[in-house]
Amino acid sequence: MGIVMSVRFYVVGQIDATGSGSPHHEELRELGASKFPLFRDLGLDGVRDVFCRWLGARLESLGLGEDWAATLEFFPEACVHVLYYYYGDEFGDVEGELRFLFSGGRVYWIPGEDLATFISIALGFAEERVKGVEPSDWGFTGKSELMVKILEERKEPFRLLKAGDADALRDFLGAEVSKSGSLWRIKREVFPRVSVELMYDEDAGRLDASYSGENASKVGRYRLELLATLTINHAIRYIAVKNQGKTTLPHICYKMFSRMFTKEKGWSHREAP
C-alpha cells in the first residue's frame, strides 16, 4: 500500500459547517458501525478485492493509525477515504470502527448529503458483491417518479453550457463530454464497468440519464439513479461557479453546495446571493 503525505483531510461535520452536530456525521457513524463486521471478517485480500475490483478504489496508508484505508475518487479533486480500525478488547465493547475522511481541492464544495449518499452506495454495492447478492430492482424498466422529478427540476442550469465548456467540464467531472448539434453527452464511469450517461438537448430543454456497462446490473437501478443524480449535481456546481456573477443563476444552483463553501463565498446557504 502506498503512503499519502501532506494531504488535508476533512470530516463531514467540517464540510457541513456544523461540527459533530451534523446529521451526516451521525449517519456515517451508524453506517460505519453496520458495515464494520463485514470488513472485519473479510481479511485484507478480500478487502483489496472488493474495493479495487468492484469499486475502483486504491488501498494506501494515510498515516492516521488505521489498519487499512481505501481511497475512492468521487470526482476529480474530491476523494473519499474509508479507514478501518481494529481495537480488539482495547476499548471494551467497541471492537473496531470504520471512519470516513475527505480530501481534495473541491471536496468541500460538495454537501455532506451527497458525500454520505456516495459512501452508502459504494459500501452497499461492496456488501452485495461480498455476499453474492443481486439487486432486486434491476428488472424495473423506465425511471422512478423521483428520478423524473430530479431530471425536470435540475435541467435549467444546463442551458448555460456553451460549446467551449466541453473540455473544462470533462476535467471537472472526470467524464467523456461531447456536443453534437444541440445534444450534450456526458458519460462517466462511476465504478469499474459501470457508467452513467447524461444527455441534455438544448433545443428541447430536456435532461435525461442512462446506464451501461458489464457490471451495471449488479449495482441496481436505485443506486444507478442516485449516481446519476450525484453526477448532475456536480455538473451544476461547475455551471454555477463558472457563471456566477455573469448572469442570474437558477435558484437550484445554490442548493448544490456545502455550507462550508457557501460561507467561504459569502452566499446565503441554499439561497441566491
JOFEN-V141710 format. One record per residue. N is the residue number from 1. RES is the residue in three letters. SS is DSSP state (alpha for helix, beta for strand, coil for the rest). Layout:
BEGIN
N;RES;SS  N;RES;SS
END
This chain:
BEGIN
1;MET;coil  2;GLY;beta  3;ILE;beta  4;VAL;coil  5;MET;coil  6;SER;coil  7;VAL;coil  8;ARG;coil  9;PHE;coil  10;TYR;beta  11;VAL;coil  12;VAL;alpha  13;GLY;alpha  14;GLN;alpha  15;ILE;alpha  16;ASP;alpha  17;ALA;coil  18;THR;coil  19;GLY;alpha  20;SER;alpha  21;GLY;alpha  22;SER;coil  23;PRO;alpha  24;HIS;alpha  25;HIS;alpha  26;GLU;alpha  27;GLU;alpha  28;LEU;alpha  29;ARG;alpha  30;GLU;alpha  31;LEU;alpha  32;GLY;alpha  33;ALA;alpha  34;SER;alpha  35;LYS;alpha  36;PHE;alpha  37;PRO;alpha  38;LEU;alpha  39;PHE;alpha  40;ARG;alpha  41;ASP;alpha  42;LEU;alpha  43;GLY;alpha  44;LEU;alpha  45;ASP;alpha  46;GLY;alpha  47;VAL;alpha  48;ARG;alpha  49;ASP;alpha  50;VAL;alpha  51;PHE;alpha  52;CYS;alpha  53;ARG;alpha  54;TRP;alpha  55;LEU;alpha  56;GLY;coil  57;ALA;coil  58;ARG;beta  59;LEU;beta  60;GLU;beta  61;SER;beta  62;LEU;coil  63;GLY;coil  64;LEU;coil  65;GLY;coil  66;GLU;coil  67;ASP;coil  68;TRP;beta  69;ALA;beta  70;ALA;beta  71;THR;beta  72;LEU;beta  73;GLU;beta  74;PHE;beta  75;PHE;beta  76;PRO;coil  77;GLU;coil  78;ALA;beta  79;CYS;beta  80;VAL;beta  81;HIS;beta  82;VAL;beta  83;LEU;beta  84;TYR;beta  85;TYR;beta  86;TYR;beta  87;TYR;beta  88;GLY;beta  89;ASP;beta  90;GLU;beta  91;PHE;beta  92;GLY;coil  93;ASP;coil  94;VAL;beta  95;GLU;beta  96;GLY;beta  97;GLU;beta  98;LEU;beta  99;ARG;beta  100;PHE;beta  101;LEU;beta  102;PHE;beta  103;SER;beta  104;GLY;coil  105;GLY;coil  106;ARG;coil  107;VAL;alpha  108;TYR;alpha  109;TRP;alpha  110;ILE;beta  111;PRO;coil  112;GLY;alpha  113;GLU;alpha  114;ASP;alpha  115;LEU;alpha  116;ALA;alpha  117;THR;alpha  118;PHE;alpha  119;ILE;alpha  120;SER;alpha  121;ILE;alpha  122;ALA;alpha  123;LEU;alpha  124;GLY;alpha  125;PHE;alpha  126;ALA;alpha  127;GLU;alpha  128;GLU;alpha  129;ARG;alpha  130;VAL;alpha  131;LYS;alpha  132;GLY;coil  133;VAL;coil  134;GLU;coil  135;PRO;coil  136;SER;coil  137;ASP;coil  138;TRP;coil  139;GLY;coil  140;PHE;coil  141;THR;coil  142;GLY;coil  143;LYS;coil  144;SER;coil  145;GLU;alpha  146;LEU;alpha  147;MET;alpha  148;VAL;alpha  149;LYS;alpha  150;ILE;alpha  151;LEU;alpha  152;GLU;alpha  153;GLU;alpha  154;ARG;coil  155;LYS;coil  156;GLU;alpha  157;PRO;alpha  158;PHE;alpha  159;ARG;alpha  160;LEU;alpha  161;LEU;coil  162;LYS;coil  163;ALA;alpha  164;GLY;alpha  165;ASP;alpha  166;ALA;alpha  167;ASP;alpha  168;ALA;alpha  169;LEU;alpha  170;ARG;alpha  171;ASP;alpha  172;PHE;alpha  173;LEU;alpha  174;GLY;coil  175;ALA;coil  176;GLU;beta  177;VAL;beta  178;SER;beta  179;LYS;beta  180;SER;beta  181;GLY;coil  182;SER;coil  183;LEU;beta  184;TRP;beta  185;ARG;beta  186;ILE;beta  187;LYS;beta  188;ARG;beta  189;GLU;beta  190;VAL;beta  191;PHE;beta  192;PRO;coil  193;ARG;coil  194;VAL;beta  195;SER;beta  196;VAL;beta  197;GLU;beta  198;LEU;beta  199;MET;beta  200;TYR;beta  201;ASP;beta  202;GLU;coil  203;ASP;coil  204;ALA;coil  205;GLY;coil  206;ARG;beta  207;LEU;beta  208;ASP;beta  209;ALA;beta  210;SER;beta  211;TYR;beta  212;SER;beta  213;GLY;coil  214;GLU;coil  215;ASN;coil  216;ALA;alpha  217;SER;alpha  218;LYS;alpha  219;VAL;alpha  220;GLY;coil  221;ARG;alpha  222;TYR;alpha  223;ARG;alpha  224;LEU;alpha  225;GLU;alpha  226;LEU;alpha  227;LEU;alpha  228;ALA;alpha  229;THR;alpha  230;LEU;alpha  231;THR;alpha  232;ILE;alpha  233;ASN;alpha  234;HIS;alpha  235;ALA;alpha  236;ILE;alpha  237;ARG;alpha  238;TYR;alpha  239;ILE;alpha  240;ALA;alpha  241;VAL;alpha  242;LYS;alpha  243;ASN;alpha  244;GLN;beta  245;GLY;coil  246;LYS;coil  247;THR;beta  248;THR;coil  249;LEU;coil  250;PRO;coil  251;HIS;alpha  252;ILE;alpha  253;CYS;alpha  254;TYR;alpha  255;LYS;alpha  256;MET;alpha  257;PHE;beta  258;SER;coil  259;ARG;alpha  260;MET;alpha  261;PHE;alpha  262;THR;alpha  263;LYS;alpha  264;GLU;alpha  265;LYS;alpha  266;GLY;coil  267;TRP;coil  268;SER;coil  269;HIS;coil  270;ARG;coil  271;GLU;coil  272;ALA;coil  273;PRO;coil
END
